[in-house]
Amino acid sequence: MGYNNIIKSYSQDRNVLGKVLPLDTPYTVLIDISDACNLRCKYCFRYDTNIVAEDYRKNRLMDWETFVEVVAQMKEFPSQIKRIALSHNGEPLCNRKLPQMVSYIKKAGLTGRTEIHTNGLLLDEQYINELCEAGIDRVVISLQGLDEESYYKECGAKIDFTQFYNNLKYFYQKKQDTQIHIKIVDEAVREEKEKFYELFSPIADRVFVETVVPLWTESDMSSGKSEKNKYGDTFKVQQCCPLIFYTINVLPDGTIYPCSHIRPPFKLGNVKETTLYQAWNDIQKRKFLKNMLKYGRFKSEACKNCYIPQNTVMTPEDSIDAYAGEILERFNCPDK
């Protein structure tokens, strides 16, 4: 059976990143409004204490005052932020202020796409109605299985799968302009891809089965061999991480990091003490970016084992390796 909405969950309209760097404004601001989670998935990096920074394992919710400060600081950038993601290392629905946060962003005049990535289990009709009324632009829902047994086995969660499905169906019926993407990893469906598409294609704008890839590996990835991203597309191993050139990350307590790395290289301060604009232009950060362009990520202790750069290259436009020299020249121009 054919489905016309089996589409990868990223924007198809992309700039050639290497031609526009460095940026005066991040394309993406990751606001981690919750690093708590209602699941405990076996494979989740959050529970590997040998890998994850302590800052990512504190089960915090961003308070309203910190959030308001972040929004005020986002307005200080000279250009439009393209994407505001209210989720990263935790489950955003754990923060019940989420609908108010989306609404506040919209009223503040920030016109970039506002989105969350969620497991969706905390959605009910009231929560769904509030998110729709707030005007959230995109909700990406990650499934952990296609039945109750799978959820219990992988996440230790006892769920009512029929009710969960009906909630997602209700969301699609009420969504207005919200884009709903539903995805699952190949390891969770195995021989049941057709069942996944049959169930969820009618209640989503996009559906996709992703490939399981590591976020962190101790193996040698510097050999130049090709690697696949989570969409199963193959790209040459990336020497320069593109993510750090267009993203900035804010944790629930306001701590600012230069990337979404699970072992972040350094902190850029806190929104209570400095601004996002100052952090974006921080001297230490600029030196870090220049070293990335000069030497590549495999010379960096903080970056050499991270798989995220490979996983964030969705199209050839995202790779900056071929442009490293000219980007570095633009960094060194007096007006940059």
N, C-alpha and C positions, 0 to 999 in steps of 0.2 A: 504493500500500500504506500502511495506517495504522500509526502507531507511537504508543504511549501514554506514552513517556518523553521526548518532545521538550519539555523544560522548561528554562527559563532557570536559570542556575547561581547563584542567590542565594536567601537565605532569604525565604520568603513572609511569615513572621510578623515584622512590623516595627512599631516604635513610631512615633508622630508625633513626629519628632525635635524640631520647634520647641516642643513642649509640655514636653519633659523637660530641655532644656538650661538651664544648664550642668551637666555631669556630674561627679560626684566620682570616677568611675572610667572610663577609656576603654572603649568597647565592643570596640575592636580594638587589639591590640598586634601590630605587624609586626616580627618578629624575622628579620632578614636573615642567615641562617646561612651563606649563600654569595652573594658577588657575582661568582663565577666562572661560566662557562657553557661547555658542551660544543658549542654551535652558534655560528654567526656569521650570523645571519639578516640579509638585506639591509635590511629595514625597521626593525630594532631600534634604539631610541634610544641604546642603550649605546655604539654605535660612531660617534655623531655628536658629535665633540669640541666643536662649537660650541654644543651644547645641554646636555649632561650634566655635572653637577658632577664634579670629579675624584674625590671620595669614592666615587662609584658605579662607578668604572672600575679598581679595583685588584686584581681577581681574588683576593679573600681568602676564607678560610673562618673562621667563628667558632670559637674554641677552646673547650674544655670549661669552663675556669675562667670565662670571660666569660659563657657560657651559664648556668652555675649561678648566677652573680650576678644575671643578668636574671630568672631564675625566682624567686629569693629576693625580689627587689624587686617583682615582680608580686603577690606574696602580701601586700604592705603596703597595697594599695588596699582601701578600706572595702567595696566591692561586688564582685560577680563580673565578671570580664572575660568577655565573651560569645564572643570569637573570638581565637584565637592562631594567626597565620599564620606558619609557619616558612619563608617565602619572600617575595621581593619583586623585587629587581632582577637576581637571578642564578638559576642552576639549583640548587635545594635538594639534589637527589640527588648533586651533586658533593661534598657534605659527608657522608662515610660514617658519621658519628656520628648522622645523622638518626634512625634507629630508637631509639637510646638516649636521644636528646633527647625524643622523643615519650613514651617510657616514663617518663622523669624528670618530665615535666610532669604526667602522670597520677598518679604516686606522690606528687607534691607537693600533691595535692588541688585543683589548678586544674581546674575542671569545665567551662570554656568549650570550645567546639568547636576542636579542633586540626586544622589543615589545611595542605596545600601546593598550590601551582600549579607544574606541572612539564611539561617536554616528554616525559617518560616514557622516553626512549631508554636511560637507564642502568639501568632496571629489568631484573632477571633473577629467577629463581625464589627464590634465596636472599634477595635484597633484599626481594622481595615478602613472603616468609614473615616476615621480621623486622618489616616495617611492620605486618603484620596482627597479629602477636603483641604489638607495642607498643600497639596500639589506636588508631591514627590514625583520626580521625573522617571526614575528607573528603580525597579526592585529586582535583584538577581537572587533567586532562591536555589540553594544547593541541597539536593536530596541525598540521603545516606542509604537509601534502599527503596524497595517497592512494596514492602510489607512490614508488619509489626515485628516479626521475628528478626529481620535484618537490622532494624533500628536497635533492638535490644542487644543483638550480638555485637554490633560495631560501636554503639554509643552508650550502652548501658541504660537506655531510655525506654520506658514503657509508654507507648503512644497508642492512640486510637487512629489508625491510618485512614479509615473511612472519614472520620471527622476532619482530619488534616487535609485530605483531598477536597472535601466539601468546602473548607475554608478557602483554599486556593481557587477553587471554582468560583466562589462568591467574590473573591478579590478581582478576578478577571471580568466578572459581570459588572462590577461597580467601579472599575479602574479609571474611567474618564480618559485623560491623556497620559496616564502612567504606562510606561512600558514594563511588562512583566516577562522576565527571562527565567526559565526553569532548566537547571542542568543537573547532571549526575556524572560520576566518574565511571569509567569502563569497568573497573574492578567490582563495582556495586551492582552492575546489571549483567555482566558476562554474556549469557546467552539470551537475555531478556530485553535487548535494545528495542525490539519491535513493541513489546509490552509498554515500555517507557514512552515511546512516541505515541502509541495508541491512547494511553491514559492522559498524557500531559500536552500534547500538541494542540488539542481543542481548547485548552484553558491558558494558553500562554502566547505572547507575541513571538518569542523565540524559544526553541528547545535545542539542547545539544548534549552529546555524550563526550565528556572530556577525557583526556589521557592522564593517568596518574603519573606525576613527575615529582621528584624531590624538591624541597625548598632549600635544602642544605645538603651538601655531600662532602665527605672527606676524600673522595676519589679524585684522581688527577683528571681535570677537564681541560687542561691547557694544551692538549696534543694537537688541536686544530681539527679534530674530527667533527662531523656534523652531529647535532643534537636536536631532539624534538621539543617543541613547546607543548603546553597542555592541550592545544587543539590538534596535536598530531602533525603539525607542520614542521618541516626540517629546515634549520638554518645552521650555518657555520657557527661554531662556538664564538660567542661575543667576547672580544678582548676588552672593550670599554662598556661599562654599564650605562645604558641610556637613562635608566630610571632616576638616578640622582640629579640629572640635569633638568628634569621637569616636574619633580615631586617634592613636597615637604610634608612632614608628618607631625601631628600633635597628639600626644597621649592624654588620657583622661584628666591628669593632674596639671596639664598645660605644658609639660615638657616637650621641647621641640627637637626633632631629629631630622637629619638631612635625607633620610630615606626610610623605607619600610622594612629594612633589614632586621632579621630576628637576632642578629648580633650587631647592633648599630655601632658604627665606627667612633662616633663621639656625639655629645649633646651640643645643641646650639642655644641653650638657655631655656627659659620658661616664659610664657606669654604674660606672666605677672611681673616680669622683670625686664623683658625686652620685647620687641615686636617681631612679627613674622617677616616684615620687610627687612628689618635689620638682620635677622637670622639668614634670610635668603641671600643677602649680600655680605655675610660674615667673611672676614679675611681667612680664617681657618677653613671655611667651607670652599672658598675659591681656590685655595691652595690644594685642597683635596681633589677638586674637579680637574685642576690642571695636571696633577700627578696621574690622575686616571687617564687623561689624554696622552700624556708622555709615556707612561710605563704600562698601562693596562691594569686590569683588576687582579691578575695573578701575581703581581708584585706587591699587592696590598694584603697584609695579614688579616684585615677586617673583611676583605671582599673575596679572597681567592677561592673559598669553598662555597660561596653562595650561588644558588641556582636561579635566583630571582631574575637576574638580567636575561638569561636565556628564555625564561618563561614569559617575560614581558615584551619580547620582540614578536609582534603579531604579523607584521608585514615587512617587506624590505625597507620601507620608509622609516622604520623604527631603529634600524641599525646605524650606529654612528662611526663604526670602525674606519670606514673609508674617508671620513671627513675629519678625523682627529687633528691632523695638522692645521687645517684651515680654521677649525673651531678655536684651537689654541692661539692662533694669530689674532683672531677677533677678541679673545680674552685679554690679550696683551695690548690692544689698542687703548689709547688714553681715555676715549669716551666710553669704554666698557668698564 
